């Protein structure tokens, strides 16, 4: 088995985790760390704005996929963590539209949590992709 770190940005390495990892063997599997509304410099964005945070979180998820030579169509698992399930549901169409455009409906779990690692973040997306 071979593992390769995927980091389209480097701030996460300083915090002790990779944005993703490609594990090669019979197939390629990418395990994607939780993606939030963080800038390329590791600064939280869009405090209190669920729609903007969700959109940037999806963008960041897609950046990791792209860096690994994959796309949202390769997602097989998506975990969604939020500090406000009801608020997220009002904006969930943003995520559903992006997945639908990719022609994918990955297995998904949504969890309501007390807080996320970065204060002020409302949503976090964690995925697994295979190609």
C-alpha positions, 0 to 999 in steps of 0.5 A: 500500500502507498500513501500520498499526502494531498495538500493544495494549501499548507496551513493544515500541515502546521496544525498536524493534519493533511487535507487528504491522503491518497491510498493506492493499491487495487484502487485509489482511495482519498480520505478527505479531512474535514473541510470548513470555510477556511481561506487558503491562508488558514483563516476562518471566513464568513462568521455566522453565514451558513450559506457562505460557509457551506459554499466555501467548504464545498469549494475546499472539498473540491480543491482537495479532490482536484489536487488528487486528480479526482472530482466530486463524481468520485465521492463515495462517502460524505460526512456533514457536521454542523452546529445548527442542523435546522439552519443547515437544512435551509441551505442544504440545496447548495450542497445537493446542487453541487453533488447533483451537477457531478452526478453523484449521491455519496453515502452521507451522514449529517451530525449536529455537534456542539461546536467545530474545531475552529470557533465560529465555523458552522459546517464541516464536510469530510469525505472519501473518494475512490477512483 
